[in-house]
Amino acid sequence: MNTVARPVLALSVLAQYYALTKPRVIQLIVFCALIGMVLAVPGVPSWHEVGVAAMASLGIWLVAGAAAAFNCIIEKSIDAKMKRTAWRPTAKGQLGDRQTLLFSATLCALGSALLYFAVNPLTMWLTFATFIGYAVIYTLILKPLTPQNIVIGGASGAMPPVLGWAAMAGNVGPEALILFLIIFLWTPPHFWALALYRVEDYRKSGLPMLPVTHGNEFTRLMVLLYTLILLAACLLPFIYGMSSWLYLGSAILLNAGFIFYAFSLWRDYSDALARKTFRFSLIHLSLLFAALLVDHYL
């Protein structure tokens, strides 16, 4: 019996540690970083550049995973009160603070070393600054203190394409800042759509999320206004000359869809529509950056 139980237990523990890294969030982070890497390289990348991109992606994944794990320690009591996060190993008490902190520190050290020696120091320092921005400034300071937490703290979430650009170009150019601005403005309507239909969870947790502090109607208006501002930001790659008509057409269609959802949500709210708006926001960003990628090679 023991010989069968031990491998199962090991797999269970590995799954718990993996869950700490918030894999779905990490996938989007690495994807956005990869877009920054691709756009920073004119034409088809060399094998050397492919290798650097692979090392950069792994390093960013490790540090982002470390930040996610550290976040799980800080918010374990809050996570335990929310249906969306109550399953996390730290919230359930499956992994202790010491174990999780050691795991986070190990991932951060490995990722930082990889970025410093295999990519470049600039990328390492920017990635580490992003770790501090998310794990400390956003999680410890902003999130529990202000309903504008997701707006201000969104800066750390908007960094992946900047990290990717720095990895390949060795600098932070205007193009990287445009990509940063797009994600920065995308984050509030994306997250507030989620907060609208999870408002009771946030109310129980005590976090001052916008639907809790300012109400449903005000939050819906903010979602709509941000999608309109986001449209302007999404036109910048074409205006600046980073992309051509393929991207422009895709950006207009995707933002029209986001605005349609936001307008519908503002006019006639339902939890189901808020959930659809949240899900479309993920499709919006993924397809928008995919369009940039395809446009880059055409």
C-alpha positions in Angstrom: 0.0 0.0 0.0 2.8 2.4 0.9 4.6 1.9 -2.4 1.4 3.0 -4.2 0.5 5.8 -1.9 3.8 7.6 -1.9 4.0 8.5 -5.6 0.4 9.7 -5.5 1.2 11.8 -2.5 4.3 13.2 -4.3 2.2 14.1 -7.3 -0.3 15.8 -5.0 2.3 17.9 -3.4 3.8 18.8 -6.7 0.4 19.8 -8.0 -0.1 22.1 -4.9 3.2 23.9 -5.5 2.3 24.2 -9.2 -1.0 25.7 -8.2 0.8 28.4 -6.2 2.3 29.8 -9.4 -1.3 30.6 -10.8 -0.6 28.8 -14.1 -3.3 30.5 -16.2 -2.1 34.0 -15.2 1.5 33.0 -15.9 0.6 31.7 -19.4 -0.8 35.1 -20.3 2.2 36.9 -18.8 4.7 34.8 -20.7 2.6 35.2 -23.9 2.6 39.0 -23.6 6.4 39.0 -22.9 6.9 36.8 -25.9 5.1 39.3 -28.1 7.5 42.0 -26.8 10.4 39.8 -27.7 9.2 39.1 -31.3 8.4 42.7 -32.0 11.9 43.8 -30.8 13.5 41.7 -33.5 13.2 42.9 -37.1 12.4 40.0 -39.4 12.9 36.3 -38.7 15.0 35.8 -35.5 18.3 33.9 -35.6 18.8 30.7 -33.7 20.8 32.7 -31.1 17.9 35.1 -30.7 15.5 32.1 -30.3 17.7 30.8 -27.6 17.8 34.1 -25.8 14.0 34.3 -26.1 13.6 30.8 -24.6 15.8 31.7 -21.6 14.0 35.0 -21.1 10.6 33.3 -21.2 11.7 30.7 -18.6 13.3 33.3 -16.4 10.2 35.5 -16.5 8.0 32.5 -15.8 10.0 31.6 -12.7 10.0 35.1 -11.3 6.3 35.6 -12.1 5.6 32.3 -10.4 7.5 33.4 -7.4 5.4 36.6 -7.2 2.2 34.6 -7.4 3.4 32.2 -4.7 4.3 35.1 -2.4 0.9 36.6 -3.1 -0.7 33.4 -1.9 1.1 33.7 1.5 -0.1 37.3 2.0 -3.6 36.7 1.0 -4.3 33.2 2.4 -6.9 34.5 4.9 -8.6 36.5 2.2 -8.4 33.7 -0.3 -10.1 31.3 2.3 -13.2 33.6 2.4 -13.6 33.7 -1.4 -15.1 30.9 -3.5 -12.8 31.8 -6.4 -9.6 31.3 -4.4 -10.6 29.1 -1.4 -9.1 26.0 -3.2 -5.6 27.4 -3.2 -3.1 25.3 -1.1 -2.2 28.1 1.2 -5.9 29.0 1.8 -6.7 25.3 2.6 -3.6 24.9 4.9 -2.1 22.3 2.6 1.1 24.3 2.4 2.5 26.4 5.2 4.0 29.9 5.1 7.6 28.6 5.5 7.2 26.1 2.6 5.6 28.6 0.3 8.1 31.4 1.1 11.0 29.0 0.4 9.4 28.0 -2.8 8.9 31.6 -3.8 12.4 32.6 -2.9 13.9 29.7 -4.9 11.9 30.5 -8.0 12.8 34.2 -7.8 16.5 33.4 -7.3 16.6 30.9 -10.2 14.7 33.2 -12.5 16.8 36.2 -11.6 20.1 34.4 -12.1 18.9 33.0 -15.5 17.8 36.4 -16.7 21.0 38.1 -15.5 23.5 35.6 -16.9 21.6 34.2 -20.0 19.7 37.3 -21.1 20.9 40.7 -19.8 21.0 42.6 -16.4 18.4 45.1 -17.5 15.8 42.4 -18.0 16.6 40.9 -14.6 16.3 44.2 -12.8 13.0 45.1 -14.6 11.6 41.7 -13.8 12.7 41.9 -10.2 11.1 45.4 -9.9 7.9 43.9 -11.3 8.1 41.2 -8.6 8.3 43.9 -5.9 5.6 46.0 -7.6 3.1 43.1 -7.6 4.0 41.1 -4.5 4.7 44.1 -2.2 3.4 47.4 -3.4 0.2 46.0 -4.9 -0.6 43.1 -2.6 0.6 44.6 0.7 -0.1 48.3 0.3 -2.6 49.1 -2.5 -5.0 46.3 -2.6 -6.2 46.6 1.0 -6.2 50.4 1.1 -7.8 51.8 -2.0 -10.5 50.9 -4.6 -8.0 52.3 -7.2 -5.7 49.4 -6.4 -6.2 47.7 -9.7 -5.5 50.9 -11.6 -2.3 51.8 -9.9 -1.2 48.2 -9.3 -1.9 47.4 -12.9 1.5 48.9 -13.8 3.2 45.7 -12.7 0.8 43.6 -14.7 1.5 45.7 -17.8 5.2 45.0 -17.6 5.6 41.7 -19.5 6.0 43.1 -23.1 8.5 45.6 -21.7 10.4 42.7 -20.2 10.3 40.9 -23.5 11.4 43.9 -25.4 14.3 44.5 -23.0 15.4 40.9 -23.3 15.9 41.1 -27.0 16.8 44.8 -27.6 18.7 45.6 -24.4 16.6 48.7 -23.9 13.1 50.0 -23.4 11.9 51.7 -26.5 8.7 53.6 -27.3 7.2 50.5 -28.8 7.5 48.7 -25.5 5.9 51.6 -23.7 2.9 51.5 -26.2 2.4 47.8 -25.4 2.7 48.6 -21.7 0.0 51.3 -22.0 -2.4 48.9 -23.8 -2.3 46.3 -21.0 -2.3 49.1 -18.3 -5.6 50.4 -19.7 -7.0 46.9 -20.4 -6.6 45.8 -16.8 -9.3 47.9 -15.0 -12.2 46.9 -17.2 -11.0 43.3 -17.3 -10.7 43.0 -13.5 -13.8 45.2 -12.6 -16.0 42.9 -14.8 -14.8 40.0 -12.6 -15.3 42.1 -9.4 -18.9 42.9 -10.4 -20.1 39.3 -10.4 -17.9 38.4 -7.5 -18.8 41.4 -5.4 -20.1 39.4 -2.4 -16.8 37.5 -2.2 -14.9 40.8 -2.1 -17.3 42.2 0.5 -16.8 39.2 2.7 -13.0 39.5 2.3 -13.0 43.2 3.4 -11.1 44.3 0.3 -12.1 47.8 -0.9 -12.8 46.8 -4.5 -14.7 49.4 -6.6 -18.1 47.6 -6.7 -18.0 47.4 -2.9 -17.0 51.0 -2.2 -18.7 52.8 -5.1 -21.5 50.4 -6.1 -22.5 48.4 -9.2 -23.7 51.3 -11.4 -20.5 53.4 -10.9 -18.3 50.4 -11.6 -20.2 49.6 -14.8 -19.7 53.2 -16.0 -16.0 53.0 -15.3 -15.7 49.7 -17.3 -17.4 51.5 -20.3 -15.2 54.6 -20.0 -12.0 52.5 -19.8 -12.9 50.5 -22.9 -13.3 53.7 -24.8 -9.9 55.0 -23.6 -8.4 51.5 -24.4 -9.6 51.8 -28.0 -7.4 54.9 -28.4 -4.4 53.2 -27.0 -4.9 50.1 -29.2 -4.7 52.4 -32.3 -1.2 53.6 -31.3 0.8 50.7 -32.8 -0.6 51.5 -36.2 -0.2 55.3 -35.7 3.4 54.9 -34.6 4.2 52.6 -37.5 4.7 49.4 -35.5 2.0 47.6 -37.5 0.0 47.8 -40.7 -3.7 47.5 -41.8 -4.1 43.9 -40.6 -3.5 44.9 -37.0 -5.6 48.0 -37.4 -8.6 46.1 -38.6 -8.2 43.5 -35.9 -7.8 46.2 -33.2 -11.0 48.0 -34.3 -13.1 44.8 -34.4 -11.8 43.5 -31.0 -12.3 46.9 -29.3 -15.7 47.2 -30.8 -16.6 43.9 -29.3 -15.2 45.0 -25.9 -17.1 48.3 -26.0 -20.3 46.5 -27.0 -20.0 44.2 -24.0 -19.2 47.2 -21.7 -22.1 49.2 -23.1 -24.5 46.3 -22.7 -23.3 45.8 -19.1 -23.8 49.5 -18.4 -27.3 49.6 -19.8 -28.7 46.3 -18.3 -26.6 44.5 -15.7 -26.6 40.8 -15.0 -24.0 38.5 -13.5 -24.0 36.4 -16.6 -23.2 39.4 -18.8 -20.4 40.5 -16.4 -19.0 37.0 -16.7 -19.1 37.1 -20.5 -17.5 40.6 -20.5 -14.7 39.2 -18.3 -14.1 36.2 -20.6 -14.2 38.4 -23.7 -11.6 40.7 -22.2 -9.2 37.7 -22.1 -10.0 36.9 -25.7 -9.6 40.6 -26.6 -6.0 40.8 -25.3 -4.9 37.5 -26.6 -6.2 38.1 -30.1 -5.0 41.7 -30.1 -1.4 40.6 -29.4 -1.7 37.7 -31.8 -2.7 40.1 -34.5 0.4 42.2 -33.7 2.5 39.0 -34.0 1.0 38.0 -37.4 1.2 41.5 -38.7 4.9 41.7 -37.8 5.8 38.9 -40.2 3.6 40.0 -43.1 
